[in-house]
Amino acid sequence: RRTQSVAEVFAQQMKRRSTVFTFRHGLGQLPERLAQRMEAELRLGCTVTSLDLPGPLGEKTKVTVHAVANDGAPLDIRADHVISTLPAWALADVLQASSLRSSAKGSAPAAVMDDCARLLRSIPFASVAAVSFGLEAPSCPWARELDG
């Protein structure tokens, strides 16, 4: 029988006690740790406005991310890779404002960007917020018969 890791044991215990859990110092730890592991620069709170994309896969040029920093200053970031965590509809807006330098033979770059944006907009999106809290029974502000 395989020995469970500390993380696996913790996860099993949490599943028994709770359906919701997070990181000790908040979910922001996830991108921070990822940036450390990748030795990458982490930019938080910026608004991406558009991308300059190099073209078909295989071209050895960088992507330029055009953004606005927290203080309102324009920000251009050159990157080998870009990972988007935007909802599909928001990424579609960014792609519509972006430029593709070249595309596969027979495809106009603007048409490729339009097709990508159209496809992204077709992905259903539902905004969800979960709020959980716990109170000790004696401190509940409502009558016992309203528990639930």
URKA-V550717 format. One record per residue. OMEGA is omega in degrees with one decimal (none if undefined). Layout:
BEGIN
<<OMEGA> <OMEGA>>
END
This chain:
BEGIN
<<-178.1> <176.7> <179.9> <175.9> <177.2> <-179.4> <179.5> <178.2> <178.7> <-179.4> <178.4> <179.4> <-179.9> <179.3> <179.1> <-173.9> <-170.0> <173.5> <-178.9> <173.0> <-177.0> <176.6> <-176.2> <-177.4> <175.9> <-177.2> <177.8> <177.0> <-176.1> <178.7> <178.6> <-179.5> <177.5> <178.9> <177.7> <-177.0> <-178.4> <-175.0> <-177.8> <176.4> <-178.9> <177.8> <-179.1> <174.1> <177.9> <176.2> <179.2> <-179.3> <179.3> <177.7> <166.3> <-175.1> <-174.7> <-178.2> <-174.9> <177.2> <178.9> <176.2> <-174.4> <177.2> <-174.8> <172.9> <172.6> <177.8> <176.3> <-175.8> <173.7> <-179.1> <-179.9> <-177.2> <178.7> <-179.9> <176.0> <-175.4> <175.0> <-178.1> <176.8> <-174.5> <173.2> <-177.9> <176.3> <176.9> <-179.5> <172.0> <177.5> <170.2> <-176.1> <-178.0> <-179.9> <176.9> <177.0> <178.2> <179.1> <-179.4> <178.3> <179.7> <-173.7> <176.9> <176.3> <-174.1> <177.9> <179.7> <-179.7> <179.6> <178.0> <179.6> <176.4> <-179.2> <-179.2> <179.1> <177.8> <180.0> <177.7> <179.1> <178.5> <-179.9> <179.6> <179.0> <179.0> <-179.8> <179.6> <-180.0> <-179.8> <-179.9> <175.6> <177.7> <-177.5> <173.2> <177.0> <178.9> <179.8> <174.0> <179.1> <178.3> <172.7> <-174.2> <-178.2> <-177.1> <179.7> <-177.1> <-179.3> <-176.3> <-178.6> <-176.9> <177.5> <179.5> <177.9> <none>>
END
